[in-house]
Amino acid sequence: MHPLRHAAAALAVASLCLSSLASLAQAQTYPARPVTFVVPFAAGGGTDGLARLLGKKLGEHFGQSFVVDNRAGAGTALGTQMVANAPPDGHTILMGTSTIAVTPTLYRKPPYDALKDLVPVSLICGVPFVLVVNPNLPVHSVADLVKLAKDKPGGLNYGSGGPGAFHHLLGELLSTTTGIKMVHVPYKGGAPALQDLVAGHIQLMFADLAPAMELVRAGKLRALGITTAQRAAAAPEVAPLAEVGLPGFDAAAWQMVLAPAGTPEDIVAKLNAAANAAVADPEMNRQLVALGFNPVGKGTSKELSAYVAAEVGRWGEVVKRAGIAGSQ
């Protein structure tokens, strides 16, 4: 080999070794400073509350602060893009939601690549929804609802937190599953939609579990079923839709910790182990259930990458069928 080529090869090997040693040292000392925990929603919601609970547990585990940074806007895209563009050193992480699985199809020009720009760290919990109707609607079961909707095509209005929100997608999934036609009424958030449902301005919706069950238990709404195949820990009295008229129906949103793509595997593994252990803690588990979540805290980063890819495909098809693909 020519001396210059030999020297260049040796230099490349040395550079690679130094890079590997630097990554190893970085992982061993992680976290070296406070970690920014980005929440792509305003303070006060369920995702924000979850991030604060988890951040506290992670801070106790690592001996460093995990500081929640609320970056609401653009349907979670603002905060998510911020993390996707952050240095991949584990000091900026995301409390992500299943919106990540919808964005690639919903946007004409997605602000980030859900499968290339982010790496899953830990699936914290599933987020079941409950199908609820106004008590004045003469419907006491899924069969009643389907019959009424077929007798009056387009005569039922269902609410959502906005186009592409999970309330909306679940409504579309119900329509395609049963062959019924309903009118979608979008709101600026799930809370105002729920208020209008109680007032009778709309007839039904797939609602966030915790606030909806308070209204169900107060007699202001009627629950027809939970969207997941298993009963929800926060509402064990409500049967899954799959058991009461919609065989195979199993759908939920989720909350997941993610990091920028390229974050060292050792750091991802450390965060994965710490987050999963936090979810397994009995008190943390109880608090998650109180927020309306189904605790998970299982799975490796590699397994979760396959899961996210499958979710992107699944919900992308629903977005296309709803006619809202590329609408933003």
N, C-alpha and C positions, 0 to 999 in steps of 0.2 A: 504493500500500500504506500502511496506517495506520502511523504512526511507531513505535508500540510493537511491531507485528508485524514491521516491518523490523528493529528492534533485536533482537528475539528470534531472527529468522532469521539475522542476522549473528552473534549469539552462538553459535547452534548450529553454524554453519559453522566459527567460530573454535575451538570446543570439539573438533570433529571433527579439525581440522587439528592441534591440540595433541596429541590422542590418537594420531594417526598419527605425529607426530614423536617422541612418547614411545616408541611401539612400535619405530620405526626405531632410535632411540638405544639401546633395550634390546637389540635384536638385534645391533647393532654392537659392544656391549660384552660380549656373552654369551660365556662365563659370568662373571658378576661376583663369584661366590663359589663355594665347593665345591658340587658337585652330589650330591644324595642319590640313590643308585641302589638302589631297593627290589627285593629278591628275596623273593617270597612263599613261600619254603621255608626250612627250617632250614639252617644252615651245613653245608657238607660234601658236598652232592649235586652232580649234574651241572649244574643250573641255577645254583647258587651258584658253582661253578668257572668256568662260562662268564662270568658277570657280573664276576667278579674279573679274568679275562683281558681282557675287553672294557673294563672300567673303567680298567684300567691304560693301555691303548692310547688311550682317549679322553682320559685325564688328560694323557698326553704330547702329544697333538695340541692340546688347548686350553690347556694350562698351568695347569689347575686340577684339584684332586682330585675324583675320582668315588668317593664313599664308599659301599660296599655296606652296606645296612641290611636285615638278615634279619627279615622279618615273616611268620612261618609261622602258619597257622591257617585253619580253615574252608575247607579245600580250595583254597587260594590266594586266597580271597575277601578275607581280611583285608588282605593287602598290596596287592592290586589296588584295593580300595576306597580305601585310604589315598592312592594315587596319583590316582585318579579325583577325589578331593576336594581335592587339593593346588592351590595357586595355579598357574595356567597360565603359568609364566614360564620353563620349561625347567630349573629347578633341582631338580625332583623328577621322576625318570623310573622306569620299571618294566622289569624283565627279565621279560616276560610269556611265558606258554606257551599252547598250544592249549586249555588248560582254559577260557580265555576264550570259546572257541567253543561250549563245552558248558554253561557256567553258565546262560545265558538259558533253556534248556529244563529243566535238571536241578533248578533251584530253583523252589519255589512263588512266592517273592518274591525275585527276583534282587537282590543287594545293590548292583549297579551295572548300567548299560546298556552292554553291550560295544560298541555301535555309536555311542552318543551321548556317553558320558562319557570316552572315550579316543581318542587319535589315534595311528595307527601311525607309527613313525619308521623302523625298518629291520628287515627279516626277516633274522635272523642265520644261522639254519640250520634244516634239516629234521631230524627225529628219527625215523629208521627203527626198526622193531621186527623181531624175528626170531621166527618160529614154531618153538618147540622142544618136544621130547617126551622123556619119560624113556626111556633106552635099552632098558629091559625091555619097553616097549610094542612089539608086533610091527608097527611102522609105519616104513617107510623113504622114504615119499613122500606127497605130498598125496593122491594117489589111494588109497593104502593107508588113510590117516586117514579119508577120506570113506567108504570102504567099511565100515571097522570101525564108524564112528559110525552108519551106516545099518543095519548088522546088529544093533547094540545101542543103540537109541534111548535116550538118557539114561544110557548106561553109561559115558560118559567125563566126567571132571571137568577143568575148566580153571580156572587161578588168575588172580587180578588183584590190583592194588594197592588195590582197594576199588570199591564201586558207582560207576559213572560214570568211573572211571579209564580211560585209553586202552587198557590191557590188556583191560579188560572190553568196551569198545566194539568193539575189533578182534575179540574173540571172537564178539560178536553179529553183526558184519559177516560173519564167516566162516560162521556158522550160516545167516544169511539168503541168502548167496550160493550155498551148496551144498545148502540144504534139510536140514541135519542138526540134531539136537537134542543139546545137551550141558548139563551142570550147571555153573553158575557158582559158584566158591568164592572169596569175597572175603577179602582179607587187609588188614592195616594197613600197606600199602606193598608195592612190587614185590619188595624183597629177601627178606622172609619167604616170599612165594609161591614165589620161585625156589628157596629152600632146601627147601621141602616138595616141589617138583618133583623135585629131586635125590634126596630121600629116598623118593620113590615114593608120597607121600600124595595127589598129584594126578598126572594123566597128561600134561598139556600146558599151554602158555600162550604168549601173545605177550609176549615179554620185552624189557626194555631191552637194547640191542645190546651195549654194552661188557661188562657183567658176565656176560651169557649166553654170549658168544663165548669168554670165558675157560674156562667150564665145558664148552663144546662141544669146544674144543681139548684139554681135559684128558680127554675121553672120558666125561664125566659126564652130558652131554646130547647129543641129536641134533638138528641143525638141518634144518628142512624148507624154509625159504625166508625171504626178506626181504620186508617189506610194501610197499616202494617199487618202482616200475616200473624204476628203475635200480639197479644193484648199489651197495651201501654201500661207501664208501671204507675203512671200518674192517673190513669182512669181504668182500673181493672174491671169495672162494671160494664164497660162498653165493649161489645164483641167486635172482632175484625170484620171488615166488609166481606172478606173472603169466606167467612162462615155464615153470613146472613144474606146471601143472594148474589155475590159477585165472586165466584170461584176463581182462584188464582190472582186476585187483586192484591198486590203487595207493593206499596210505594211510600217512600219517605224522603224527606230532605236529610241533610247531615251536616255536622260541624267537624272540621278537620284542621289540624295544625299543618301548615306547609312552610317551606323555606325556599329561597331562591335556588334555581337549578345550579348545580356545580358546588353546592355546599358539601364539604368533605363527609364521606360516608360515616366516619367515626363520630362526627358531631351529630349527624342525623340519628345514628343508632343511640347515642346518649340521650338525645331529646325524646326519641321514641320510647325508650325504657322508662324514663322519668315520667312522661305524660301518661303512659299506660298504667304505671304504678299509682299515679295520682287518681285516675278514674276508679281504680280498684279499692281505694281507701273508702271505708264504709260511710264516713261523714260526707265526703265529696260525692259519693254515689247518691246519698240521700238528697243532697242539695240539687244535683242534676235532675233527679226525678221531680222535685218540687218545681223546677223550671219547665217541666213538661217534656224532658228529654228521656230517651232510652240509652243509658250508659253503654258504651262499647269498650274502648280502650284495649283493642286487640289488633294484631296484624303488623307485619313488617312493612318498611317503606316500599319494598319491591312488590309485595302483595297489594298494597294500596294504590300503587301506580296502575296496576292492571284493573283495579276496581274503578278508579277515576276514568280510565279509558272506556270502560264498559258503560259508565254513567253518561259520558259525553255522547256516546252512540245512542243510548236509549232515549235520553231526553231531547237529543237533537231531532229524532224522528217525531216526537210529540210536538216540538216547536214547529216543524215543517207542516205537520197535519193541521195545526192550529192556524196556519197561514200567517205566522208572525216571524218567520225566518228572515233575517236581514232587515228587520224593521227599524233598527236603531243605528 
